[in-house]
Structure formats: structure tokens, C-alpha cells
Amino acid sequence: MSESPQSAPDFAKGGGILPAIAQDADDGAVLMMAYMNAEAYAETLSTGRAVYFSRSRNRLWRKGEESGNVQQVQAVYLDCDLDTILLRVKQIGDAACHEGYRSCFFRQVTPDGLKTVGQRVFDPDKVYGKK
């Protein structure tokens, strides 16, 4: 099997941004999904800390800049089409989710609707000063 000559994600496929999945390097739990542009990807590689592109703020989002819950990148993988990024991370702090859960995937779809299956580990109002 030969390697692709391209060693970076193909940001053109996503109009400049690509999905980036953060996975716990120890237990494999999917912690979150966000987006990266080329600048966020380059900073992530150079610093070893996860940096994403916030579509709502239209700027780089250095994970943990407000909460202190940073992600130290242990490994970076690209999918076969070079249009999805997987970060294997060490989550520093209790949660990856801005709603106070370890994982952003704390709701399960059931026949009766959404069921919260995760445990909240911090109060987002206290961390982000919303109230």
C-alpha cells in the first residue's frame, strides 16, 4: 500500500473547513466534533494543543481558552479522502463539552425521544459566567 503524496487535509473539499473529531487517547471515547481550517490545523500541529475553527464566532477557537479544559494532542489521523481529521487527545480537565459533560455526545436517541446518558461534571454557567 502506498502513501498519498499529499500529507495535509484537503481543505478545498470542505470549502475551507473540515470536520475534526476529538477522541480520548486512553479509552477511545468520542469527546466532540468541531471544525478546522488550515490555520487551526497548522497551529494544532505546531503547539500540540487542539485548535478548532468556530463557525459561529468566525475565528480560531483554542480549546479550553475559556474553560481551562484543553486537549493535548497525542496523534493526528486523516481519513481516506483527506477530508476528515481525527485527533487522539488527552483531555485536560473534566469535560470536552461546553454544556459541562465529558463528551458532547451525552444524549441518546430513543423511541421516546432524547435521553441524557452522560453525567454533567461542571456547571457551564459558573465556568463561562453566563449568569
C-alpha positions, 0 to 999 in steps of 0.5 A: 500500500502506498502513501498519498503524496499529499500529507495535509487535509484537503481543505478545498473539499470542505470549502475551507473547513473540515470536520475534526473529531476529538477522541480520548487517547486512553479509552477511545471515547468520542469527546466532540466534533468541531471544525478546522481550517488550515490555520487551526490545523497548522497551529494544532500541529505546531503547539500540540494543543487542539485548535478548532475553527468556530463557525459561529464566532468566525475565528480560531477557537483554542480549546479550553481558552475559556474553560481551562479544559484543553486537549493535548494532542497525542496523534493526528489521523486523516481519513481516506479522502483527506477530508476528515481529521481525527485527533487522539487527545488527552483531555485536560480537565473534566469535560470536552463539552461546553454544556459541562459533560465529558463528551458532547455526545451525552444524549441518546436517541430513543423511541421516546425521544432524547435521553441524557446518558452522560453525567454533567461534571461542571456547571457551564454557567459558573465556568463561562459566567453566563449568569 
